[in-house]
């Protein structure tokens, strides 16, 4: 499966696993059904939407990946974690690693609440 075959939601998730290459594994957590309207610095807006089709797309891509990166995906109801593995191994205690990016309704509500509480930022 090629990068160009991915849905936009699947690309948004995978881009987050690639954005930060460091000594730590990267975990991106997302909720199926998540949708967020985003406006960037130059005034352009777009919508990040991750639906069941995107999950199926990601699942296929991570299993057939031709680019050498190894991924692990875990799903619990509608919450999915995708992990970019170092050395192709799943760490023993994943809870010790921070989630790099969240695409979840709960995280979105927390961000909006925090922005309302601290408008100076």
N, C-alpha and C positions, 0 to 999 in steps of 0.2 A: 504494500500500500504506500502510495506516494504522499508527500506533504500536501500537494495540490488536491488530493482526493478528500482531505479532511473538511468537516463542516467548520463554520466560523467559530462556533462555541468550543469545539475541540481544539482549534488552533489557539484560542485565547488561553485555555488551560495549559497546553503544552508550552506555549511561549513563557509562561511563568516558571516552568521547571528549568528553562534554559537561561533565564535572565540573570541568575546569580550563580556563577560557578565559583565555588570556594571549597574549603576543606570539609564542609558538612553536607550530608544528604539533604535533599530538598523535598519538602512535602507541600503539595497543593491540595487543598480540600475544597470540594464543591458540592452543591446541592442540585439535584436534578429538578428542573423547574425554576431555577434562579434566573432573574432578569434584572438588569440595572441599566439605567440611562446615564451615560457618562459624557461630561463635557471637558475637553482638554484645554490646555493653555491658549491655543490659538483660536478658540471659539468653535471648533468643529465638535459635533456631538455624534455619538454612536451608542448602540445598545449592546451590552454583553448579555447573551442569552444562552443558557446551557440546558438543553432538553434531552429526553431519552435518546433521540437520534444521535446527539453529540456523544453521549456515553457509549453507545454501541460503536460509534466511529473510533473513539479513543481506545476502546477495548481491542478492536481489530488492529489499530495502528501499533499499540504497544506490544502486541503479540507478534506482529510481522515486521517490526521496525528494521529497516535496512541500514540505519545510520550508526549503529554500534552502541547507542545508549541502551541501557537496560532499565525497564520500569517495572514497578509492582503496583497493582491496583487492588483496592479493597473496598467493597460496597456494603453498607449497612442501611437498609431501607433506601432512602433517597440521598444519603450522604456518602460521598465517594472520596477516597484519598488516593492520590496518585503520587508515587514516590520515584524520583530519579535516583537510581542506586549507584553507589560507589563500589567498584570492584564486582558488580553483579550480585552482591549479597544483601539480603534483608537484615538490618541490624537486630540484635536480640531484643532491645527495649525501645520500641519506637516512641513511647511517651516521653523519652528524654530529649527528643528532637522537636524544635519549634516548627509550627506550621508557617511556611513562608508566605503563602497567599491564601485567602479564603474567598470563595464565591458562594456565600451562604446567606439566606434571608436574615438569620440571626446576627451575623457579622454586619450586615448592611444596617440593620436597626440600631446596633450598638454604635456604629460610626455616626449615624444621623443624630442620635441622642447626645453623643460626646460633642459634636459640632454645635448643637444647640446650647449645651451647658457652658461651652468655652468659645464664644464668638470672636475672641481676640485673635485666634489662629487663622 
